[in-house]
Amino acid sequence: MLRLREAVQQRVHQLALQEDRVGSRFLGCLVQLRVAVARQGYQAEGRVVSAEVRERRHAVDQRHVQVDHESVRPELLDQLDRREAVTHGADHRELVLTVDEGAQALEEERVVVREQNSDSIAASDPRGHPWKLALPAVSMQPQQPVAVIGAPLDLGAGRRGVDMGPSAIRYAGLDARIQSLGRACEDCGNVDAPVPEATEMGDEHARFLPQILATCERVAQLVASAVTRGRVPLVLGGDHSVAIGTLGGLAKAQGPGGVLWIDAHGDLNTPETSPSGNVHGMALAAALGLAGDRFASELWPLPSVDRTRVALVGVRSLDEGERALLGDLGARVFTMSDVDRMGVEPAMRKALAHVEGPGFVHVSLDMDSVDPDVAPGVGTPVRGGLSYREAHLALELVAESGLAGSLEVTEVNPILDRENETGRLAVELVASALGARIL
């Protein structure tokens, strides 16, 4: 294994020259190197994979090198990667390397460098044993496509206007922005949603609940279909009650999972505790199976979310019933006071670590989590929210973790907005969650 270490040392110098050439050609996008080092039947291979999460640690923290043999030094592998270097032990052993991330337009494309038998370079160890390092051939592989699902529902809110949110977000250039990241964008259109003027309110403790659930079932079907077709579901609300359908569809396709709830509110009321009867304030409780049997559907299991894998970030307005429920739930809650004290990055790292696990990891973004000075077009604004840069950093950390398989943006209200400022911000935050970077 000493010889393997020395062969990798030789490759360090080779990659120093290769990196500039590859980086300039592909504008610094993510590069995957596959390096074959063979002698007398032994071989080690290199390829890019997401950082592994072990013992419930968050992927963002997995920046140290995991070595499959003690002779391959972490310090040596670190030189092969400015950003991230991970080795993963397997039967055939792998050296996992990332060379660079770069330009916005191509950063979501992956350059796969595969082994070539020809044009190999010989290296020698101090004892004169020959080692062959194969030069790579290059091919392009696109990132996972996005399926956009509009849910123009405002029956769950107390103010009209969020039913126009999906249109406002699309109008702000969502499709083009997603495609600029190297991802295909499939727009599934809007599900049918009734309007209050043509709908009976029903129970005042859970206003318009049957109609809301019918709309959520349509959302759930599209979300489940997107997952089974290998798409990243991106649901555009509408009020936050659409999350009942999003989480239900994910659970239908993948079983119960974890959810990161970025919101000024807890949305953990029940019909018995809600002071308004607005279902958008019950969405998370409903998905957790804590709001009663009235929220059940043949299309999704309840609970749709693993009750041990819930994290709330940006909270600054809770009702008494929500506080009582949180005391028994065991969720991780990072209020804005917590964010002020510890910073966005530690809060998000801990939140993502808490929701990681089997099934799915979903990120539900209510635009009222952002301060109303930055996002004025929301139905229930609460002062003291995330700043522009804090919101972007939070979503950048989501992308960096590689955990989230679905996304939701809710509560954009164009009636209350300034020249679609909140719609444009929603597009920017979606891009950050899908991997957009400044550099």
C-alpha positions, 0 to 999 in steps of 0.5 A: 500500500506504500506504493499506492500512496506514492502513486497518488503523490505522483498524481497530485503533480499531474492534476495540478496541471490538468485542473487549470486545463479542465477548469478553463474548458468547462468554466470550472463546473464540477469535475469527476475524475476516475483514476486507475492505478494498477499493479499486479491485479490491484487497482484503486478507482476515483469518482465523485459521490456525495459526501456520506452521512454516517451516524446521523452526521450531516453531509455538510460536516463530512469534509474530512477524508475517510481513508480505506487504508492507512497508507493513503494519507488524508493530507495527500488526498487534500492536495487533490481537491481544493474543496472536498476530498472523501475516500470510500472503502469498497471491495475494489477501493475508491478514491473520491475527488472533486476538483472544482465548482464554478460558473453559474451557467454550467455548475449543475452539469457534471463532467465525468472523466472515465478511464482510458486504456491508451495514452497512459503515463508511467510512474515509478516508486523508489524501488523502480516498480512501474505504475500506470496512471490512465489519462481520462476521456470526458463526457457530460451528464446533466443533473436531475430534472425539476418538475414544477407543480403549481398549486394556486390555493388560497382557501387555507389563508386569511387573506386573498392573493396567494392563489396568484403566487405560482404565476408570479414566481413563473413570471419572474423567470423560474424556468429560465433560471432552473435551465441556467443551472444545467437542469431540465425543467418540466412544468406540470402546470397548475392543479385545479383549485376552487375559490372562496366565493364559489365554495362553502366554508364548512367548519369554522374551526377548519375552514374549507377543509374538504376542498383543500384536501381535494386540491392537496390530493391532486398535488400529491398525485403529481408529486408522487409521479414526479418522484417515480419518474426521477424528477425533483418535485418543486411545488409552488403555492398557494398558501402553506396548506398545499404542503399537506399534499406535497408531503403526502405525495412524497410519503406515497412514493417513498414512505414517511420522511423528514422535513425542514420547515423554514417559516415564521410560523410553526403551522402546528395548530389543530382545529381545536387549538387554531385561533383562526380556523385557517388550515395553512396554520395546521399543515405541519400538524396534519402531515404529522398525523397530529391534527386528527382523522379529518386530514386522512386520505386514501392517497397518503399515509398518516403520518406522512412525516417521521415525527423524529425528523422535523426541524423548524428554522426562522420561527418567530410567531407561535400560538399557545397550542403550537408551543404545547405541541412542540414540547411533546414532539421532539422537533428541533426548533431554531427561532430567529433568536437562536439564529441571531445567537448562533448564526444561520450556518450552525442552525441549518447544519443542525437542522439538516442533520436532524431531518436526514434519514430514509424515505425523503428529505423535503424543504418547505419554504414559506416566504414569510420566513424572510423579513418583510423589508426584503419579501413584502409580498406575503400574506402574514408578514412578521418583522425580524425575519431572515435577511436577504443573504441569510435566506440565500445562505440557508438554501445554499447549505441545503444544496451543499448538503445534498439531502433534499430531494424536493422543494416547496415555495409558498405564500407569495402574494402579488397583491401585497408585493412591490413590482413582484419583488417577492416573486423574484426573490422566490426564484433566486432562493429556488436557484440557491436550493438547486445549487446556484453559487456566487463563484 
